[in-house]
Amino acid sequence: MRVGLIGLGAMGWPMAANLYKNNLLALVNNRSHEKAMAFSSEFPCQVSEDLSEFAECNVVVTCVSADEDVLALVDTLKTLLKPDSIIIDCSTIKSVTAKTAASRLDEKQLHFIDAPVTGGTEGAKAATLGIMVGAEEEPFHRVIPVLQAMGKTIEHMGPVGSGQATKAANQIACAGINQAVTEALAFAQAHDLPMAKVIQVLNSGAAGNWFLEKRGPTMINDEFPLGFKVSLHAKDLKICQDMAAQFDARLPTVEMTLIHYDRLMNQEDGDKDISALFQLKRDLFKR
């Protein structure tokens, strides 16, 4: 199996590193060529000057930011890859975009797998990501070793598009958790409670969750180490809104979170971790 990866961002870099450590990675590409060269200096592999070099790969992993970027890559790669090759897209895009990509590849006897991930940069580095897969059975089983090199929980959710629908549900839940945890901690802090103990006791019961455990101790120290950017979560939540609109449904938690994220981005905090929402919640309690 010859695997190439396109997109060495905050998630793509550690995912590529884990593919390399599992002797699967042959080739990388990034919009910024300098970043690809920096990766290859740490994890010796081929860096593509041009996407035509991916013609020798039978599996290509993509991890980019936007729907149009995924479709542009698909349109290029479908002219290069050999029949029966597979594209695994780990970006977060609309379910309908994944289906469109699959349709375009099917014309060339190529396979598309939507495989968005959850677990943040920590999960990407530790290869403990949760991966939600939308795919046909045969290509999915063929790339299980690739997915296992990047993640711990691999779930086949159904046909193409199902992975992205599952990721949308995940992003809605993350918005609600972010709202609840940051608000609760701001409330506790305003009441002069011992915050380390608050986090410990809340996390031991029904309020316990990953975000509280991992981000609580940093946000109360006014630190927001990057796991998932505000601007990227905002992009994902707009995808959730578009998907809900098919049912004439509104998502109140998503709507409020987007208002708050707009405020953070307007004060140039869009590149901070989503736990930076704590800054706004804390301001609610200023006397």
Secondary structure by P-SEA (a helix, b strand, c coil): cbbbbccccccaaaaaaaaaaaccccccccccaaaaaaaaaacbbbbbccccccccccbbbbbcccaaaaaaaaaaaaacccccbbbbbcccccaaaaaaaaaaaaaacbbbbbccccccaaaaaacbbbbbbbccaaaaaaaaaaaaacccccccccccaaaaaaaaaaaaaaaaaaaaaaaaaaaaaaaccaaaaaaaaaaacccccccccccaaaaaaccccccccaaaaaaaaaaaaaaaaaaccccaaaaaaaaaaaaaaaacccccccccaaaaaaacccc
